Amino acid sequence: MDERFLVVGTSHVSKNSVNQIKKSISDFKPDIVAVELDINRYRNLFGKSKKRKFNFKIIKQIGIFGFLFLLFGSISQKIIGKRTGSRAGNDMKSAIIYGKKAGAKIALIDQDIRITLNKLSRKVPLREKLKLFTFLFKSNKRTAKFDIKSVPNNKIIKQLISEFKSDFPNIYSCLVKDRDDYMKRQIKILNTKFPESKILIVIGAGHKEKVEKYLENVKIK
């Protein structure tokens, strides 16, 4: 991988991730910090979007399953965040804050969350949807085996991703593969527009391996 790129894999509810990001920005001195966010999540994270009450327009945009997945995910992250002492999304928020302080440009490279949630509603079979919610309700026992305050090591991440892909192939495609592909395209655009810039890429640990493999083969101008 070209030395102009550095990929940091994070846990969205880990204080350790925030420290890692801060150190990476200080040591690497990037010109651009690319983060796993879209404009909607960026606005929510920084309180720049108006709070919306529940309405059917949102459900129409993302589908019933997408809405339930968003609601369940939000509640789960708040619960885990209380256990770790770090609010969900602090990793990406910190990357933006420290990146700006260091004089770096900020790039939002993730797919619009509404598109992702809409795909979950449309493309995932009912049986797989029900299986996922059953899995999520039982997941507390599973997460207890891990130190959720830290980013899991690569071996554990690979194992978890492999199991998830095998058990939930359509959900994996919507949540992981499609977004991997989208983020790789955004990185390609950044590389084309800013061929001399050093780019720090801050993404969830589950996306790190695929993005790094892509960067090993990317053509540097």
C-alpha positions as a printed Julia matrix, in Angstrom:
221×3 Matrix{Float64}:
   0.0     0.0     0.0
   1.31    3.44   -0.95
   2.62    5.45    2.01
   0.2     8.27    1.17
  -2.61    6.16    2.64
  -3.25    5.02    6.18
  -6.34    3.05    7.23
  -7.53    3.08   10.84
 -10.11    0.43   11.77
 -12.28    1.49   14.7
 -15.02    0.38   17.05
 -17.8     2.96   17.07
 -18.24    2.73   20.87
 -14.61    2.48   21.97
 -12.55    5.12   23.79
  -9.44    3.32   22.58
 -10.48    4.09   19.0
 -10.61    7.8    19.77
  -7.1     7.68   21.2
  -5.86    5.72   18.17
  -7.38    8.26   15.79
  -5.86   11.2    17.65
  -2.41    9.57   17.58
  -2.72    8.64   13.88
  -3.55   12.23   12.93
  -0.65   13.53   15.01
   1.87   11.02   13.61
   0.67   10.68   10.0
  -0.19   14.36    9.46
  -2.82   13.77    6.76
  -3.95   16.33    4.21
  -7.35   14.62    4.07
  -9.27   12.64    6.7
 -11.85   10.38    5.05
 -14.52    9.07    7.43
 -17.2     6.39    7.32
 -20.1     8.83    7.32
 -22.64   10.24    4.89
 -24.03   13.76    5.08
 -27.11   12.72    7.09
 -25.16   10.91    9.81
 -22.64   13.79    9.87
 -25.44   16.28   10.56
 -26.96   14.06   13.26
 -23.56   13.53   14.89
 -22.9    17.27   15.16
 -26.48   18.26   15.93
 -26.85   20.11   12.64
 -30.09   18.41   11.62
 -33.52   19.19   12.99
 -34.92   16.47   15.22
 -37.78   14.8    13.43
 -40.73   13.18   15.1
 -41.8     9.74   13.97
 -43.56    9.96   10.62
 -44.54    7.68    7.77
 -42.41    9.61    5.28
 -39.27    8.14    6.84
 -40.7     4.61    6.72
 -41.62    5.15    3.07
 -38.01    6.12    2.3
 -36.26    3.28    4.1
 -38.94    0.59    4.48
 -40.37   -1.0     7.63
 -37.43   -3.36    8.18
 -34.95   -0.55    7.56
 -36.74    1.59   10.13
 -36.84   -1.22   12.73
 -33.17   -2.0    12.09
 -32.28    1.67   12.57
 -34.32    1.89   15.78
 -32.94   -1.35   17.23
 -29.39   -0.42   16.26
 -29.69    3.01   17.87
 -30.97    1.54   21.15
 -28.28   -1.16   21.18
 -25.48    1.34   20.57
 -26.72    3.54   23.41
 -26.73    0.56   25.78
 -23.24   -0.54   24.71
 -22.05    3.06   24.85
 -23.07    3.27   28.52
 -21.07    0.09   29.2
 -17.97    1.46   27.49
 -18.33    5.07   28.63
 -18.2     6.29   25.02
 -21.09    7.5    22.88
 -21.65    5.72   19.58
 -20.02    7.66   16.76
 -17.36    9.32   18.9
 -14.7     7.71   16.72
 -15.9     9.47   13.55
 -16.68   12.7    15.4
 -13.18   12.73   16.88
 -11.62   12.06   13.48
 -13.39   15.12   12.09
 -12.6    17.39   15.06
  -8.93   16.44   15.34
  -8.56   16.37   11.56
  -9.84   19.93   11.25
  -7.6    21.08   14.11
  -4.63   19.64   12.22
  -5.64   21.55    9.09
  -6.85   18.53    7.12
  -9.77   18.48    4.71
 -12.66   16.19    5.69
 -14.24   13.73    3.23
 -17.46   11.81    3.89
 -17.07    8.53    2.02
 -19.93    6.29    3.13
 -23.12    5.55    1.23
 -26.28    7.49    2.13
 -27.77    5.6     5.08
 -31.25    5.85    3.52
 -30.04    3.83    0.53
 -28.52    1.18    2.78
 -31.66    0.86    4.91
 -33.9     0.79    1.84
 -31.84   -2.07    0.41
 -32.22   -3.98    3.67
 -35.99   -3.62    3.41
 -36.23   -4.58   -0.27
 -33.51   -7.16   -0.85
 -33.44   -9.27    2.32
 -35.86  -12.23    2.5
 -38.31  -12.28    5.42
 -36.77  -15.43    6.9
 -33.36  -13.79    7.07
 -34.83  -10.65    8.64
 -36.5   -12.65   11.42
 -33.32  -14.65   11.94
 -31.35  -11.42   12.38
 -33.62  -10.03   15.08
 -33.48  -13.34   16.94
 -29.71  -13.18   16.73
 -29.58   -9.58   17.95
 -31.78  -10.28   20.96
 -29.4   -13.06   22.0
 -26.23  -11.12   21.2
 -25.62   -9.83   24.74
 -24.24  -13.21   25.77
 -22.01  -13.19   22.71
 -20.58   -9.71   23.25
 -19.81  -10.57   26.84
 -16.98  -12.75   25.54
 -15.2    -9.72   24.08
 -13.67   -6.59   25.51
 -16.07   -4.13   23.91
 -13.93   -1.21   25.09
 -11.26   -2.19   22.56
 -11.19   -2.94   18.84
 -11.08   -6.75   18.38
  -7.93   -8.17   16.81
  -7.86   -9.07   13.11
  -8.39  -12.78   13.72
 -11.6   -12.2    15.68
 -12.85   -9.65   13.14
 -12.29  -12.09   10.27
 -14.09  -14.83   12.17
 -17.07  -12.62   12.98
 -17.33  -11.28    9.43
 -17.1   -14.81    8.0
 -19.85  -16.07   10.32
 -22.05  -13.07    9.6
 -21.63  -13.5     5.83
 -22.48  -17.19    6.09
 -25.52  -16.74    8.35
 -26.89  -13.54    6.78
 -25.66  -13.39    3.16
 -28.17  -10.78    1.93
 -27.8    -8.54    4.97
 -24.02   -8.84    4.67
 -24.26   -7.72    1.05
 -26.31   -4.63    1.96
 -24.49   -3.64    5.14
 -20.9    -4.55    4.31
 -20.12   -5.44    0.69
 -22.13   -2.68   -1.0
 -20.69   -0.08    1.37
 -17.15   -1.44    0.93
 -17.57   -0.97   -2.82
 -19.01    2.52   -2.4
 -16.21    3.65   -0.1
 -13.57    2.27   -2.46
 -15.07    4.34   -5.27
 -14.98    7.46   -3.09
 -11.35    6.82   -2.22
 -10.57    6.45   -5.91
 -12.18    9.84   -6.57
 -10.14   11.43   -3.76
  -6.95    9.91   -5.13
  -7.72   11.28   -8.6
  -8.6    14.78   -7.37
  -5.77   15.04   -4.86
  -2.93   12.88   -6.22
  -0.28   14.38   -3.95
  -2.29   14.34   -0.73
  -1.83   12.06    2.27
  -5.16   10.45    3.11
  -6.12    9.0     6.49
  -9.11    6.68    6.17
 -11.13    6.13    9.35
 -13.61    3.27    9.03
 -15.17    0.51   11.11
 -12.83   -2.42   11.72
 -15.06   -4.73    9.68
 -14.37   -2.71    6.53
 -10.63   -2.32    7.0
  -9.34   -5.49    5.31
 -11.25   -4.99    2.04
 -10.29   -1.32    1.79
  -6.61   -2.08    2.46
  -6.63   -4.8    -0.2
  -8.09   -2.3    -2.65
  -5.38    0.25   -1.81
  -2.64   -2.31   -2.47
  -3.68   -2.3    -6.13
  -4.81    1.29   -6.58
  -2.89    3.22   -9.21
  -1.05    6.17   -7.73
  -0.8     9.15  -10.08
